């Protein structure tokens, strides 16, 4: 692999990382913006800062899973990485355009799987890492749902004798904390996926040993910076879907949803599992709505989102396979 090809692919990976932040900014800020606690510009600035601060708080278990535990490292070359990144980027652009909160994480995983299978068949897949990812496609929204609804019920019980005005006043403040914690979890889990891709690429190119336990520090800093800038520019088309179309949120509901989502993301990052921030916060928002009353949730909108989740990995995988084929013949 030439230095030119390596540099081009690293730039493409950082572009995906930027788009990940851009696409998933809504996950971190939709609740705090839709409840009126923060203005959009202030919210994205806070989320971007917390995305970067996560570099000092969260380990690199997710990066190791993506870099070494998704596909066979021996299959990785510039064409596989090119196909995976292009497939994930195209799917992100399609879902962003239509305002569908799909998973950038699973688009990337689908891209890796599609490109690797196109090159070497299913034997190229690493079962352990993929199994964890597939399991958490179901677990993360369910855990977000359960935690969001339980926290909402607990808060309702604690503040049962308080006036609505007093509750609103307190949770407008506390939602700043919950939104910051969620953004920490978002940056910590999602930036690591691109770290894993570049780490995989450097190992394949022979610039980093496969036995190395940590990627180069410049890779870590570059990826956290890219996702933070992506969040700063924000994917506004998705904010409305996440913040108001699923269920109407007040500051107390926003706090409960963000808290449930943050706990889920931080737990997954600790376990080294690449989860979807989109799945997590959506599950938490639905849980908060359902805890108030089942009719508070627009189940038709939630169902459309679930279909987007189902199609993400195969759709990104198919696009990645096509991109791998084109890259193999024209790069």
VMD Tcl script that draws the C-alpha trace (Angstrom):
set ca {
  {0.00 0.00 0.00}
  {1.52 3.32 -1.07}
  {1.80 6.32 1.26}
  {-0.56 8.17 -1.12}
  {-3.24 5.45 -0.82}
  {-2.80 5.26 2.94}
  {-3.15 9.04 3.32}
  {-6.24 9.10 1.09}
  {-7.94 6.37 3.08}
  {-7.11 8.00 6.42}
  {-8.63 11.24 5.09}
  {-11.73 9.30 3.98}
  {-11.99 7.71 7.44}
  {-11.81 11.14 9.10}
  {-14.50 12.36 6.66}
  {-16.71 9.51 7.83}
  {-15.93 10.46 11.43}
  {-16.93 14.07 10.71}
  {-20.16 12.87 9.08}
  {-20.80 10.58 12.05}
  {-20.76 13.61 14.32}
  {-22.80 15.62 11.81}
  {-25.37 12.85 11.36}
  {-25.61 11.91 15.04}
  {-25.51 15.43 16.51}
  {-29.29 15.21 16.76}
  {-29.00 12.25 19.14}
  {-27.08 14.36 21.64}
  {-28.94 17.67 21.33}
  {-32.49 16.93 20.13}
  {-34.00 16.59 23.59}
  {-32.26 19.61 25.12}
  {-33.17 21.77 22.08}
  {-36.77 20.57 21.70}
  {-37.49 21.25 25.38}
  {-36.18 24.82 24.97}
  {-33.46 24.44 27.61}
  {-30.70 25.47 25.20}
  {-30.59 27.26 21.89}
  {-29.38 25.05 19.01}
  {-26.02 26.82 18.62}
  {-25.26 26.56 22.34}
  {-26.36 22.93 22.45}
  {-24.11 21.80 19.60}
  {-21.14 23.70 21.06}
  {-21.62 21.94 24.40}
  {-22.08 18.55 22.71}
  {-18.96 19.03 20.56}
  {-16.88 19.96 23.62}
  {-18.12 16.91 25.55}
  {-17.43 14.69 22.51}
  {-13.77 15.71 22.70}
  {-13.50 15.56 26.51}
  {-14.51 11.89 26.27}
  {-10.95 11.21 25.10}
  {-9.82 11.65 28.72}
  {-12.71 9.73 30.30}
  {-13.43 6.60 28.23}
  {-11.04 3.77 27.31}
  {-10.39 2.24 23.89}
  {-12.24 -1.07 24.15}
  {-14.60 -0.20 21.28}
  {-11.68 0.70 19.00}
  {-10.13 -2.71 19.68}
  {-13.40 -4.48 18.82}
  {-13.78 -2.63 15.51}
  {-10.07 -2.75 14.62}
  {-9.41 -6.39 15.46}
  {-12.70 -8.11 16.20}
  {-15.03 -7.47 13.26}
  {-13.30 -8.96 10.21}
  {-10.12 -10.99 9.74}
  {-7.16 -8.53 9.77}
  {-5.51 -10.59 7.03}
  {-8.34 -9.66 4.65}
  {-7.92 -5.93 5.17}
  {-6.38 -3.90 2.34}
  {-6.99 -0.47 0.85}
  {-9.89 -1.73 -1.27}
  {-11.76 -3.26 1.70}
  {-11.37 -0.11 3.79}
  {-12.34 2.09 0.83}
  {-15.47 0.02 0.19}
  {-16.47 0.02 3.88}
  {-16.09 3.78 4.27}
  {-17.82 4.68 1.00}
  {-20.75 2.35 1.76}
  {-21.18 3.84 5.25}
  {-20.87 7.45 4.02}
  {-23.44 7.00 1.22}
  {-25.97 5.40 3.59}
  {-25.44 8.21 6.12}
  {-26.04 10.81 3.42}
  {-29.25 9.11 2.27}
  {-30.70 8.82 5.79}
  {-29.61 12.37 6.70}
  {-31.32 13.76 3.58}
  {-34.61 12.09 4.47}
  {-34.29 12.96 8.18}
  {-34.16 9.31 9.28}
  {-32.18 8.70 12.50}
  {-30.28 5.60 11.39}
  {-27.08 4.28 12.94}
  {-23.71 5.52 11.67}
  {-22.12 2.79 13.76}
  {-24.01 -0.02 12.11}
  {-23.52 1.58 8.70}
  {-19.78 1.27 9.30}
  {-20.05 -2.30 10.57}
  {-22.24 -3.16 7.57}
  {-19.69 -1.53 5.27}
  {-16.86 -3.61 6.73}
  {-18.87 -6.80 6.44}
  {-20.00 -6.06 2.87}
  {-16.52 -5.22 1.59}
  {-14.87 -8.16 3.38}
  {-17.47 -10.67 2.14}
  {-17.17 -9.27 -1.40}
  {-13.44 -9.97 -1.28}
  {-13.17 -13.27 0.60}
  {-16.62 -14.61 1.42}
  {-18.10 -15.17 4.87}
  {-14.87 -16.76 6.16}
  {-13.51 -13.21 6.45}
  {-15.89 -12.39 9.31}
  {-14.83 -12.51 12.97}
  {-17.75 -14.10 14.81}
  {-17.04 -12.84 18.34}
  {-16.99 -9.10 17.66}
  {-19.88 -9.26 15.21}
  {-21.99 -11.29 17.64}
  {-21.55 -8.66 20.35}
  {-22.54 -5.93 17.88}
  {-25.61 -7.82 16.63}
  {-26.77 -8.62 20.17}
  {-26.52 -4.96 21.18}
  {-28.59 -3.89 18.15}
  {-31.47 -5.29 20.22}
  {-30.07 -4.73 23.73}
  {-29.12 -1.03 23.45}
  {-32.59 0.35 22.52}
  {-34.26 -2.02 24.99}
  {-31.89 -0.98 27.76}
  {-32.41 2.68 26.83}
  {-36.19 2.07 26.90}
  {-36.10 0.37 30.30}
  {-33.76 2.91 31.91}
  {-35.60 5.89 30.40}
  {-38.98 4.64 31.63}
  {-37.67 3.63 35.09}
  {-35.97 6.97 35.64}
  {-39.14 8.75 34.51}
  {-41.26 6.72 36.94}
  {-38.76 7.31 39.76}
  {-38.68 11.05 39.13}
  {-42.49 11.17 38.96}
  {-42.70 9.41 42.32}
  {-40.11 11.69 43.97}
  {-41.71 14.90 42.69}
  {-45.35 13.81 43.00}
  {-46.13 16.67 45.44}
  {-44.23 19.35 43.48}
  {-45.89 21.87 41.20}
  {-45.29 21.59 37.43}
  {-43.53 24.98 37.47}
  {-41.07 23.89 40.16}
  {-40.35 20.58 38.39}
  {-39.75 22.41 35.11}
  {-37.41 24.89 36.82}
  {-35.24 22.17 38.39}
  {-35.05 19.92 35.37}
  {-34.11 22.76 33.04}
  {-30.89 22.87 35.07}
  {-30.43 19.14 35.45}
  {-30.98 18.54 31.77}
  {-27.72 20.41 31.10}
  {-25.92 17.72 33.12}
  {-27.75 14.80 31.48}
  {-27.14 16.22 27.98}
  {-23.42 16.63 28.75}
  {-23.19 13.05 30.03}
  {-24.93 11.73 26.93}
  {-22.53 13.68 24.69}
  {-19.62 12.15 26.58}
  {-21.00 8.69 25.87}
  {-21.67 9.59 22.23}
  {-18.14 10.86 21.60}
  {-16.53 8.05 23.56}
  {-18.31 5.24 21.72}
  {-18.56 6.68 18.19}
  {-15.11 8.25 17.77}
  {-13.56 4.91 18.65}
  {-15.13 3.23 15.64}
  {-13.08 5.39 13.29}
  {-10.02 4.91 15.51}
  {-10.54 1.17 14.98}
  {-10.75 1.59 11.20}
  {-7.54 3.64 10.95}
  {-5.82 1.27 13.38}
  {-6.85 -1.65 11.18}
  {-5.54 0.20 8.14}
  {-2.17 0.97 9.75}
  {-1.75 -2.68 10.77}
  {-2.54 -3.82 7.21}
  {-0.01 -1.33 5.81}
  {2.68 -2.54 8.23}
  {3.04 0.80 10.02}
  {1.76 -0.58 13.33}
  {2.32 -4.04 14.78}
  {-0.71 -6.30 15.19}
  {0.37 -7.00 18.78}
  {0.18 -3.33 19.76}
  {-2.45 -2.80 22.45}
  {-3.08 0.88 21.67}
  {-3.31 2.84 18.40}
  {-0.96 5.81 17.85}
  {-1.90 8.89 19.87}
  {-2.28 11.03 16.73}
  {-5.03 8.69 15.52}
  {-6.96 9.11 18.77}
  {-6.68 12.90 18.75}
  {-7.56 13.19 15.03}
  {-10.69 11.05 15.38}
  {-12.02 12.82 18.46}
  {-11.37 16.16 16.77}
  {-13.17 15.12 13.56}
  {-16.31 13.87 15.33}
  {-16.39 16.98 17.52}
  {-16.31 19.28 14.48}
  {-19.03 17.17 12.83}
  {-21.22 17.58 15.90}
  {-20.51 21.32 15.89}
  {-22.01 21.65 12.40}
  {-24.97 19.43 13.34}
  {-27.47 17.35 11.37}
  {-30.53 19.57 11.78}
  {-32.87 17.49 9.61}
  {-32.92 14.75 12.26}
  {-33.38 16.98 15.32}
  {-37.11 17.42 14.75}
  {-37.71 13.68 14.34}
  {-35.81 12.81 17.51}
  {-37.00 15.72 19.62}
  {-40.71 16.05 18.81}
  {-42.07 13.53 16.29}
  {-41.63 10.42 18.49}
  {-43.17 12.01 21.60}
  {-43.54 15.50 23.04}
  {-40.80 16.13 25.59}
  {-40.59 18.47 28.56}
  {-37.33 19.13 30.46}
  {-38.06 16.34 32.94}
  {-38.62 13.88 30.07}
  {-35.50 15.10 28.28}
  {-33.47 14.57 31.46}
  {-34.78 11.02 31.90}
  {-34.18 10.08 28.24}
  {-30.64 11.49 28.21}
  {-29.80 9.86 31.54}
  {-31.02 6.45 30.37}
  {-29.15 6.83 27.09}
  {-25.95 8.01 28.78}
  {-25.89 5.05 31.20}
  {-26.37 2.63 28.28}
  {-23.58 4.22 26.19}
  {-21.08 4.40 29.03}
  {-21.79 0.76 29.96}
  {-21.32 -0.37 26.34}
  {-18.08 1.61 26.02}
  {-16.79 0.02 29.23}
  {-17.58 -3.43 27.79}
  {-15.94 -2.54 24.46}
  {-19.15 -2.94 22.44}
  {-19.76 -0.62 19.44}
  {-23.40 0.37 19.90}
  {-25.65 2.80 18.09}
  {-26.20 6.12 19.83}
  {-29.28 6.50 17.62}
  {-30.82 3.22 18.80}
  {-30.01 4.04 22.40}
  {-31.53 7.53 22.60}
  {-34.55 6.52 20.52}
  {-35.28 3.66 22.91}
  {-34.90 6.01 25.87}
  {-37.23 8.64 24.35}
  {-39.87 5.99 23.61}
  {-39.48 4.68 27.18}
  {-40.05 8.13 28.63}
  {-43.16 8.64 26.48}
  {-44.55 5.20 27.30}
  {-43.98 5.72 31.05}
  {-46.40 8.67 30.89}
  {-48.99 6.91 28.72}
  {-48.75 4.58 25.75}
  {-50.68 6.99 23.52}
  {-47.98 9.64 24.10}
  {-45.70 7.76 21.70}
  {-46.23 8.08 17.95}
  {-45.70 4.40 17.26}
  {-45.89 4.87 13.49}
  {-42.84 7.16 13.55}
  {-41.03 4.77 15.89}
  {-41.84 1.88 13.53}
  {-40.38 3.76 10.54}
  {-37.18 4.31 12.51}
  {-36.97 0.60 13.39}
  {-37.25 -0.33 9.70}
  {-34.32 2.01 8.99}
  {-32.34 0.16 11.67}
  {-33.14 -3.21 10.10}
  {-32.02 -2.10 6.65}
  {-28.86 -0.24 7.74}
  {-26.35 -3.11 7.89}
  {-27.46 -4.92 4.69}
  {-27.92 -1.64 2.75}
  {-24.51 -0.26 3.79}
  {-23.00 -3.70 3.15}
  {-24.38 -3.84 -0.39}
  {-23.11 -0.33 -1.17}
  {-19.73 -1.24 0.31}
  {-19.50 -4.37 -1.84}
  {-20.15 -2.29 -4.96}
  {-17.61 0.33 -3.81}
  {-15.05 -2.44 -3.15}
  {-15.54 -3.77 -6.68}
  {-15.14 -0.30 -8.21}
  {-12.17 0.52 -6.02}
  {-10.45 -2.75 -6.93}
  {-10.71 -1.95 -10.64}
  {-10.15 1.80 -10.67}
  {-7.94 2.67 -7.68}
}
mol new
graphics top color blue
foreach p $ca { graphics top sphere $p radius 0.5 }
foreach p [lrange $ca 0 end-1] q [lrange $ca 1 end] { graphics top cylinder $p $q radius 0.2 }
display resetview
